[in-house]
Structures are given as structure tokens and as C-alpha cells.
Amino acid sequence: MLKNADNRKRYPYHCLCLPLVSGPHHFTIRKNMGGILLVIFFKIFQPRVKGNRRINGVTDEKPPSVPRDIDLRLESCPITAVDALVLCYFLEYQWYVDFGVYSTLVYLFTESYYCLVDPQEEANIGILWCLLTVIFSVKIFSMVMRHYFRSTEGGERSVCLAFSFFFLLVAMLVLVIPEKYLELGLHAGLANVHENLELFLKEQGWEWMIPVSKLTIRLVLVGLCSFIGGCLTFPGLRLAQTHLDALKMTADRPMVQLLLHASFLAPVIVVFMWIKPISRDLLLKAPMGKETVQIMSDATYNSVRLWTIVLLCLLRLAVTRYHLQAYLNLAERWVERMKREAGRIAVLEIQRKITRIYCYVTVISLQYLAPILLTFHSTLLLKTLGEYSWGLYPEPALTSPAFDAAPAPQLSDEAGKDDVRAAVEQITGMLSALRALFTPLFHRGLLSFFTWWVSACQVVAALFGLYFHQHLATS
């Protein structure tokens, strides 16, 4: 029998991420026992066999083993805060989820402030928090992928390299798709930056080669897309497995299954919303017999797309516990499969297998939550930096003024003596130049491409995971 450890101690820090992996409302293996399946330790006593050989005073004993068809039952209990301390990468999971929640709150506060006051010269601190969340999400991906690369069994390294090369080819193909089919706006954004950068560098007296710069930027984008695709490979494969297991676990709850299907198809919906013939053209020029009817305007469609992505991210967050419970139920499935095998198995092997499933629940949580937070905060950046609107107020007109390189400020003798004032004027001039260089048109193209690419990678990896777990893994 498996028993939970003593959990009378209290965790001194109230972490926002603990409700995702603990709580009395989780689905369990047994009825009337609230909590997620937890395996801490167990001990099976085996009588000592007479006649053990002693060599130099050391008893030569075999490791204790039991028959594989032993009546072994798993006991479920909730994961407490103290139990979570032994989880793999728990500290990284803790600060990442907490920072994502805090950045969302900061963005909501600054967005409300900008809607009410509409300041012109103040910096939006919510942009910085969202940008840091995107950077930390990529850092989490790289950390988990390094964990797979250090693994010496299972071929995880080969899978990551194979998918990275595959996504490299897909990214090269996506970059040459015309805007009339895939309306990411990346080509217009890069062209706008090239023009502004050319004017800026010519004012500084530097040589500028447009073809070389365009090729360099596209190569950097392709390399970044390949890296992100490789990082999203195992999260997509794991999502497919937990999705199938969660559907089996909730076979008697059709409404929950409907939510699970909708959350699984969320990246597919995001991908389709940037395919112009089946999204914008269909809504702006809907065929009604021999005539076409405009259902909504361009600005309204942009707002609807932003709201749809946000709501889909919230839907995926709402079914997080079902996916985590489905992963932890792998311990019970492994025990049932072991009982159908013949022979004996070491007790230590049973301990290692079941405890390993529990200890990696935070890794699975990171693989599930990181793509959601990445998509969510990149959408927030797209709205703010791209100067879109939530639909609560009219969308501002998108302007792309030509870059005007401001000359160096001519300081008077009195101002020249003040080094602080001179430094402030230089920094202000540099920020103004960067603001004029990277226009909202560029931000729209880059962030739209980034959000679309993250969803596309999840779709490809999840569909391959469905095929693998339904056909290849069972064969």
C-alpha cells in the first residue's frame, strides 16, 4: 500500500502556482478521496532467507523483489505545499507562474490607466513586464529542452533535432508565402524598418546594403523559428497524450470533454485566424447568393481576433488540472500493465518508476503552461505595440511616418556644464530615434508572425503526438 508523507508542516510562502497542482477539487482514482494521486514512498517487507553467504563480513543479498502480479493498489491523496518541495524544477515553476500572473495584473492596471487618462509621453510599464514574460517563457523552453538533451535513453535528443530541422524548412516556406494568403504583415513591417534604418545610417555616415540586411534578418528569423519549434516539440507530444488520457478519464462527463476538445483545438483556431481567405475575407466579404455582405470592419476583426486568442488561452488554463491528473494517472496504468506480466520485479524498480511520475509533474506543468503564457503575453504585446484596440474605443489610425533623423542637440555653454542634463537629452534623443525606427507597422508584422508561429508549432507537434500515441505507441 502506498501512503503519503507527513504533511503537518506549512509552507511559509503563499505561492500562486500551488492551486494548479494541489487542492481538494482534483479528480482522483478513487471516489470520495479528494486530491491528485501522490506517491511518496512505500516499503515491502520480505523475510530474510536463511543461508545467505557472507564474504568478508558482508552479506550477499539480492535486492528484495515481488511477483509482478502482486495485489498492489495506489492510494490517492492531495499534493500539499510541503510535498511540492521535492518536485523537479519546482522553484522554476513557482517563480515563472507567479511572474506571469503579476505581469498580467500590471498590464491590466496600465491598460486601464491608459484608457482613462491617455498619457502621451509616459512609458507603458506593462509592455516591459509582458516582454520579460515572453523572454522567461523561451528560457523555460530552453531549460526543459536541455533536460531532454542530457537524457541518455529514449532518443529525446534525436527527436528534438529532427523536429528542429523540420521546423527550419517550414519557416523558410512560410516566409515566402504572399500576404494575400497569410496576412502576417511581416513583409511590410520589415520593409518599413529597412527604409528607416537606411535613412538613419546614411545620416550617421555608414554604408548600408539592403539585400544583405534583408537576408540576414530572414536568416535570424528562420533560426529563431527552428529553435522555438524544437522547444515546443515535447510540450506538443505531451499535450496529445494527456488530452487522450483526460478524455478517457472524463468519459461520463460530456461537457468536460467538450471543453477539452475546444482547448486542444485552440492553436488550430489561432492559426486559421491569420489565413486570409478563410478568415478576414470570409467575414468582410461573406457570400450571400450573388452578392457579398460585410459582416464586420477591419478594425472590428482585429479586435475580435485579439479577444478570441485571450479567451482561448483562458480556456486552456481552465482545464489544466484535468491534464495534470491524466498525467499522474500514468502510475496506475503502469501498475495495471505490470500485473499482466510474468516473473518478478525489484521493489526498488517499482518505487523508482512511480515516484518518477510524481516528481516530474512540475515539468509537465511547465510544458503545458509555458505555451499558453507565451501566446497570451505576445498577444498583449501585439495589441499595445501594434496600436490595436480591444473594441471598447476606436482603433487609432496606423501611421508609418518616414524616419527623420534628429540632429545632435546643440547645447549652450550653460547646458554643456550640466552633464546630467546632457545625458538626459542624449538618452531622450536615442529613444525617440528608436521609436521612429521601429514603427507600429513593424511591431504588427513581427508579433503577429511570432504569435502565429508558436500556435503553428503546437498544432504540428500535437497532431503528430495524436498519431504517435494512437497508432505507433500501441503497436
Buried (B, 14 or more C-beta within 10 A) or exposed (E): EBEBEEBEEEBEEEBEBBEBBBBEEBBBBEEEEEBBBBBBEBEEEEEEEEEEEEEEEEEEEEEBBBEBEBEBEBBBBBBBBBBBEEBBBBEBBBEBBBBBBEBBEBBEEBBEBBEEEEEEEEEBEBBBBBBBBBEBBBEBBBBBBEBBEEEEEEEBBEBBEEBBEBBBEBBBEBBEBEEEEBBBBBBBBBBBBBBBBBBBBEBEEEEBEEEEBBEEEBEEBBEBBBBBBBBBBBBBBBBBBBBBBBBEBBEEEEEBBEBBEBBBBBBBBBBEBBBBEEBBBEBBEEEEEEEEEEEBEEBBBBBBBBBBBBEBBEBBBEBBBBBBBBBBBBBBEBBEEBEEEEEEBEBEEBBEBBBEBBBBBBBBBBBBBBBBBBBBBBBBBBBBBBBBBBBEEEBEEEEBEEBEBBEEEEBEEEEEEEEEEBEEBEEEBEEEBEEBBBBBBBBBBBBBBBBBBBBBBBBBBBBBBBEBBEEEEEE
